[in-house]
């Protein structure tokens, strides 16, 4: 199964664009770089006011796809990097090493 990287859809809406949010490309690039190093894919990324929401998928060796959703108050790139590193560590612990 191939995950779509950086598709700006809300999985809960069956592939429809996420309503009421604007994507911030420079932050998306940071997110993408970090999670791809860990074998993850960004499925959704949006900024809604002062909050950033991200849905990340992890494709393990056992062909299982695990998803994590995270929403945090944006306080700069360091905040986002820290959150994504934590997501990557949780997903890898749950799905096994790549």
C-alpha positions in Angstrom: 0.0 0.0 0.0 1.4 3.4 -1.0 0.6 6.4 1.1 -0.1 9.7 -0.6 2.5 12.1 0.6 1.4 15.7 1.4 -2.2 15.2 0.1 -4.2 17.9 1.7 -7.3 15.9 2.6 -9.1 15.0 5.7 -9.4 11.2 6.0 -12.6 11.5 8.1 -14.3 13.4 5.2 -13.6 10.6 2.7 -10.9 12.5 0.8 -12.6 15.9 0.7 -10.5 19.0 1.2 -10.2 20.0 4.9 -12.7 22.9 5.3 -11.7 26.2 6.9 -8.0 25.8 7.0 -5.0 27.2 5.1 -1.9 25.2 4.4 1.5 26.8 5.1 4.0 25.5 2.5 7.2 26.4 4.4 6.1 24.5 7.5 4.9 21.6 5.3 8.4 21.3 3.9 9.9 21.1 7.4 7.3 18.4 8.4 7.9 16.4 5.2 11.7 16.4 5.6 11.5 15.2 9.2 8.9 12.5 8.9 10.3 11.0 5.6 13.6 10.4 7.3 11.8 8.2 9.8 9.8 6.3 7.1 6.6 8.2 7.8 4.3 10.2 5.5 2.3 13.3 6.1 -1.3 12.7 5.1 -2.7 16.0 6.1 -1.2 19.2 7.4 -3.1 22.4 8.1 -2.9 25.6 10.1 -6.1 26.8 11.8 -5.5 30.1 13.5 -2.6 29.5 16.0 -2.9 25.7 15.9 -1.2 23.2 13.5 -2.8 19.9 12.8 -1.0 17.0 11.2 -2.0 13.4 10.3 1.0 11.1 9.9 1.0 7.5 8.6 3.6 4.8 9.2 3.9 1.8 6.9 5.5 -1.0 8.9 7.3 -4.1 7.6 4.2 -6.2 8.4 2.2 -4.2 5.8 0.2 -2.5 8.6 -0.5 1.2 8.3 -0.8 3.1 11.5 -2.0 6.7 11.7 -1.5 9.4 14.3 -3.2 12.8 14.5 -1.6 15.6 16.4 -2.8 19.2 17.0 -0.7 21.7 18.8 -0.4 25.4 19.5 2.2 26.6 17.0 5.1 28.4 18.7 7.7 28.1 15.9 9.5 25.4 14.0 11.1 24.0 17.1 7.7 23.2 18.6 6.7 21.5 15.4 9.9 19.5 15.1 9.6 18.3 18.7 6.1 17.1 18.2 6.9 15.3 15.0 10.0 13.6 16.5 7.7 12.4 19.3 5.1 11.1 16.8 7.8 9.3 14.8 9.2 7.6 18.0 5.7 6.5 19.0 4.8 5.1 15.6 8.1 3.3 15.2 7.7 1.8 18.7 4.2 0.6 17.8 5.0 -0.6 14.3 8.5 -1.9 14.7 11.7 -0.6 13.2 11.9 0.0 9.5 
